[in-house]
Amino acid sequence: MAVDRPRLGALDLLRGITVAGMIVVNNPGNWNSVFPQLTHAAWNGVTAADLIFPAFIFIMGVAMSLALGSGRRAGYWRILKRAALLVLLGLVLNAASAWPHLDAIRIPGVLQRIGLTYLAAAVITVDATGTAQWAIAVALLMIHWLVLVVPFGAASGHLEPGRNIAAAIDRSLFGSHILSPTGDPEGALGLLSSIATALLGSGVGRSLRARSASGSGSGMARELMWKLALAGTCGIAVAWAWATVLPLNKALWTPSFAVLTSSVATLSLVGAMLLEQSPIRLALAPFLWLGTNPLAVYFLSELTTDLMQMPWLTGVAHYAAPKDWLFWGVLVPRVGDSGGAWSSLLYALLYTMMWIAVAGLMRWRGIRVRV
């Protein structure tokens, strides 16, 4: 059962803002000059950039609940096909990034994490009751916590970079085909908490679906937003308290990090509901365009980034990458900050605006790519 249009509009709006954030964070003009909040925390701690990917996972969970409902076993094959496609597209991006050195290809990745998280969370959403779904999410977080901190091997019980059970599992499963010898931020163990993140979003989706099914008016809609706002606020408090014994860490996707980011995403969804009904909603249309084809636009933007970083432009005595020519040869001289943080950010914003335009064209032509 679909939720009413205001909720779907809010979901598309938040999803579009999230995709825009992902493109901005992944495409600075100069990786050596990035504003701190637009780069991931070196290890423990949370920046604005760290909130973006978990928010997308959470939103996926909300949308999943609205689309799948419960008890639809016939949808298993469709779920499996979509998950497999996402994993395949992620490997294509990794191959493009590693080209021509495919022997060094990274196996984990963002789309791989999304695909495997979707597979597990969608099956649970189809089969489990609301209560069971919440219980499974909590159980996954508790299991992940125990695996991370309880000593039962050489690497377990430690949370330092490269010296933790998550990194040991990644090295065992993927060998050298990970982001770095110290582990991979999209590694295998973190799936426990990312699945929990999606299930928390799915639980919120159930609330939205129930609100739509009841046919209740604006008063009940406001009451639901207040409940979600309260839940998000309490979740943040729980996460900060939990962080005193289990650090907030995106690379490990620690359970405390999952609770914090899911809570922030819940509050963001409430904000999107308010914005979508506000007088400025027309100015937010570009984010709605992105939210209509989020994964297709993300995939194309990442693939284009890889192509633009390949040195195939002929210079006077060498080959140059199109990105280097655009950033250092065109943008930096006009900004005049020698490739500093402002020109780096401006490049990311211009690149994101280009993909917003592509998303707008797709929406205008009625193209909906269901990745």
C-alpha positions in Angstrom: 0.0 0.0 0.0 1.4 3.4 -0.9 1.5 6.3 1.5 -0.2 9.6 0.6 1.5 12.0 -1.7 2.9 14.5 0.9 4.8 11.7 2.6 6.1 10.3 -0.7 7.1 13.9 -1.7 8.9 14.3 1.6 10.7 11.0 1.0 11.8 11.9 -2.5 12.9 15.3 -1.2 15.1 13.9 1.5 16.4 11.2 -0.8 17.4 13.8 -3.3 19.1 16.0 -0.7 21.0 12.9 0.4 22.1 12.0 -3.1 23.3 15.6 -3.7 25.3 15.3 -0.4 26.9 12.1 -1.6 28.0 13.6 -4.9 29.3 16.8 -3.2 31.3 14.7 -0.6 32.7 12.3 -3.3 33.8 15.0 -5.7 36.0 17.8 -4.2 38.2 19.6 -6.7 41.2 19.0 -4.5 41.2 16.1 -2.0 44.0 17.9 -0.1 41.8 20.9 0.5 38.4 20.0 1.9 36.3 21.7 4.6 36.4 19.3 7.7 32.7 18.7 7.8 32.7 17.6 4.1 35.3 14.8 4.7 34.8 11.7 6.8 36.2 11.5 10.3 39.6 10.0 10.3 38.4 7.3 12.8 36.2 7.9 15.8 33.8 10.8 15.7 31.2 12.1 13.3 31.2 14.8 10.6 28.3 16.0 8.4 29.7 13.8 5.6 29.4 10.7 7.8 25.7 11.2 8.2 24.9 11.1 4.5 25.3 7.4 3.5 23.5 6.0 6.6 20.7 8.5 5.9 20.3 7.0 2.4 20.2 3.5 3.9 17.6 4.6 6.4 15.5 6.3 3.6 15.8 3.0 1.6 14.3 1.3 4.6 11.4 3.7 4.8 10.7 3.4 1.1 11.0 -0.4 1.3 8.3 -0.7 3.9 6.0 1.5 1.9 6.6 -0.5 -1.3 6.7 -4.0 0.0 4.3 -4.1 2.9 4.3 -7.5 4.5 3.6 -11.1 3.5 4.4 -10.7 -0.1 6.5 -13.8 -0.6 6.2 -13.6 -4.4 8.4 -10.6 -4.2 11.5 -12.6 -3.2 12.8 -13.0 -6.8 12.4 -9.3 -7.5 14.2 -8.5 -4.3 17.1 -10.8 -5.2 17.4 -9.4 -8.7 17.5 -5.9 -7.5 20.1 -6.7 -4.8 22.2 -8.6 -7.4 22.0 -5.7 -9.8 23.2 -3.2 -7.2 26.2 -5.4 -6.3 27.0 -5.8 -10.0 26.9 -2.0 -10.6 29.1 -1.5 -7.6 31.7 -3.9 -9.0 31.5 -2.1 -12.3 32.3 1.2 -10.6 35.2 -0.4 -8.7 36.5 -1.9 -12.0 36.3 1.6 -13.7 38.2 3.1 -10.7 40.9 0.4 -10.8 41.3 0.3 -14.7 43.6 -0.9 -16.2 44.9 -2.6 -13.0 41.9 -4.9 -12.5 44.0 -7.3 -10.4 43.9 -4.7 -7.7 40.1 -4.2 -7.9 38.3 -3.4 -4.6 35.5 -5.8 -3.9 33.4 -4.0 -1.2 31.8 -0.6 -2.1 28.8 1.7 -1.5 26.5 0.0 -4.0 27.5 -3.4 -2.8 26.7 -2.3 0.8 23.3 -1.0 -0.4 22.5 -4.1 -2.4 23.3 -6.6 0.4 21.6 -4.4 3.0 18.5 -4.2 0.8 18.5 -8.0 0.3 18.4 -8.8 4.0 16.2 -5.9 5.2 13.7 -6.4 2.4 13.2 -10.1 3.2 12.8 -9.3 6.9 10.3 -6.5 6.0 8.3 -8.9 3.8 8.1 -11.6 6.5 8.4 -10.1 9.9 5.7 -8.3 12.0 6.4 -4.8 13.2 7.4 -6.0 16.6 9.6 -8.7 15.2 11.3 -6.3 12.9 12.2 -3.9 15.8 13.5 -6.9 17.7 15.7 -8.1 14.8 17.1 -4.6 14.4 18.0 -4.4 18.1 19.5 -8.0 18.0 21.7 -7.1 15.1 23.0 -4.1 16.9 23.7 -6.1 20.0 25.4 -8.9 18.1 27.6 -6.4 16.2 28.6 -4.7 19.5 29.6 -8.1 21.1 31.6 -9.2 18.0 33.5 -5.9 18.0 34.4 -5.7 21.7 34.4 -9.2 23.2 37.9 -10.7 23.0 38.0 -14.2 21.4 40.8 -13.8 18.9 44.0 -11.9 18.1 42.2 -9.0 16.5 38.9 -9.0 18.5 38.3 -6.7 21.4 40.3 -3.9 19.8 38.9 -0.9 17.9 42.0 0.7 16.6 42.5 1.1 12.8 43.7 -2.1 11.2 43.6 -3.9 14.6 40.0 -4.9 14.9 37.8 -7.8 14.1 36.1 -6.1 11.2 39.5 -5.5 9.4 40.5 -9.1 10.1 37.3 -10.4 8.5 37.7 -8.2 5.5 41.3 -9.3 5.0 40.2 -12.9 5.4 37.3 -12.6 2.9 38.8 -10.2 0.3 42.5 -10.4 0.7 44.1 -7.3 -0.7 41.0 -6.3 -2.6 39.8 -3.8 0.0 40.2 0.0 0.3 43.3 -0.1 2.5 45.3 -2.7 4.5 43.6 -1.3 7.7 40.2 -2.5 6.5 37.2 -1.3 4.4 34.5 1.2 5.5 32.0 -0.9 3.4 33.3 -4.2 4.8 31.4 -7.4 5.7 30.9 -7.0 9.5 29.4 -3.5 9.2 26.4 -5.1 7.3 25.0 -6.1 10.7 24.4 -2.4 11.7 23.6 -1.2 8.2 20.8 -3.8 8.0 19.6 -2.6 11.4 19.7 1.0 10.0 17.4 -0.1 7.1 15.1 -1.9 9.5 14.8 1.2 11.7 13.8 3.1 8.6 11.4 0.4 7.6 9.8 0.7 11.1 9.2 4.4 10.4 7.8 3.4 7.0 5.3 1.2 8.7 4.1 4.1 10.8 3.7 6.2 7.7 1.8 3.4 5.9 -0.5 3.0 8.9 -1.2 6.7 8.9 -2.1 6.6 5.2 -4.3 3.5 5.7 -6.3 5.2 8.5 -7.2 8.1 6.2 -6.8 10.5 9.1 -6.5 14.2 8.7 -3.8 16.8 9.2 -4.1 16.6 13.0 -3.0 13.0 13.0 -0.3 13.9 10.5 1.1 16.5 12.9 0.8 14.0 15.8 2.9 11.5 13.8 5.5 14.1 13.1 5.7 15.0 16.7 6.2 11.3 17.6 8.9 10.9 15.0 10.6 14.0 16.2 10.5 12.7 19.8 11.8 9.3 18.7 14.7 10.9 16.8 15.6 13.2 19.7 15.6 10.2 22.2 17.6 8.2 19.7 20.3 10.8 19.6 20.5 10.9 23.4 20.8 7.1 23.5 23.5 7.1 20.8 25.6 9.7 22.7 25.2 7.8 25.9 26.2 4.6 24.1 29.2 6.3 22.6 30.8 6.6 26.0 31.5 2.9 25.9 31.3 2.2 22.1 32.7 5.0 19.9 30.8 6.6 17.0 32.7 5.3 14.0 31.5 5.2 10.4 34.4 3.0 9.2 33.2 0.3 11.5 29.5 1.4 11.3 29.4 0.8 15.1 25.9 0.2 16.6 26.1 3.6 18.4 26.8 5.2 15.0 23.9 3.4 13.5 21.5 4.6 16.2 22.8 8.2 15.9 22.6 8.4 12.2 19.1 6.7 12.1 17.9 9.3 14.7 19.3 12.2 12.7 17.7 10.8 9.5 14.3 10.5 11.4 14.5 14.2 12.4 15.5 15.0 8.8 12.5 13.2 7.5 10.3 15.3 9.8 12.0 18.4 8.4 11.4 17.2 4.8 7.7 16.7 5.6 7.5 20.3 6.8 9.6 21.7 3.9 7.5 19.7 1.3 4.4 21.4 2.6 6.0 24.9 2.9 5.9 27.8 0.5 9.5 27.1 -0.6 8.7 23.7 -1.9 8.9 24.8 -5.5 12.5 26.0 -4.9 13.3 22.5 -3.7 12.2 20.9 -6.9 15.8 20.0 -8.0 16.1 17.7 -5.0 12.9 16.0 -6.0 14.4 15.4 -9.4 17.3 13.7 -7.8 15.1 11.7 -5.5 13.2 10.3 -8.4 16.2 8.5 -9.9 18.7 8.4 -6.9 20.7 5.3 -7.6 20.8 5.8 -11.4 22.1 9.3 -11.0 24.6 8.2 -8.3 26.0 5.4 -10.5 26.3 7.7 -13.5 28.0 10.4 -11.5 30.5 8.0 -10.0 31.3 6.4 -13.3 31.8 9.8 -14.9 34.1 10.8 -12.0 36.2 7.8 -12.7 36.4 8.6 -16.4 37.2 12.2 -15.7 40.2 11.2 -13.5 41.8 9.1 -16.3 44.6 11.0 -18.1 43.5 10.9 -21.7 43.6 14.6 -22.7 46.7 15.3 -24.7 48.9 18.1 -23.3 52.2 19.6 -24.5 54.3 16.8 -23.2 52.0 14.5 -21.3 48.4 13.3 -20.8 46.2 15.1 -18.4 42.9 14.0 -16.7 39.8 16.1 -17.7 39.1 16.8 -14.1 42.6 18.3 -13.5 42.3 20.4 -16.6 38.8 21.7 -15.5 39.8 22.3 -11.9 43.4 23.5 -12.1 43.3 25.0 -15.6 39.8 26.6 -15.6 38.3 27.0 -12.1 41.3 27.7 -9.8 42.6 30.7 -11.8 39.2 32.3 -11.6 38.7 31.6 -7.9 42.2 32.6 -7.1 42.8 30.5 -4.0 45.5 28.2 -5.4 43.3 25.2 -5.2 42.1 25.8 -1.6 38.9 24.7 0.1 36.6 27.2 -1.6 37.6 26.3 -5.1 37.5 22.6 -4.1 33.9 23.1 -2.8 32.9 25.1 -5.8 34.0 22.3 -8.2 31.9 19.8 -6.2 28.9 22.1 -6.2 29.1 22.7 -10.0 29.5 18.9 -10.6 26.5 18.2 -8.4 24.5 20.9 -10.3 25.3 19.1 -13.5 23.8 15.9 -12.2 20.8 17.8 -10.9 20.2 19.0 -14.4 20.5 15.4 -15.7 18.0 14.3 -13.1 15.7 17.1 -14.1 15.9 16.1 -17.8 15.1 12.5 -16.8 12.1 13.6 -14.8 10.9 15.9 -17.7 11.1 13.0 -20.1 9.3 10.7 -17.7 12.4 8.4 -17.3 12.3 6.4 -14.1 15.2 3.9 -13.7 14.4 1.5 -10.9 17.8 0.3 -9.9 
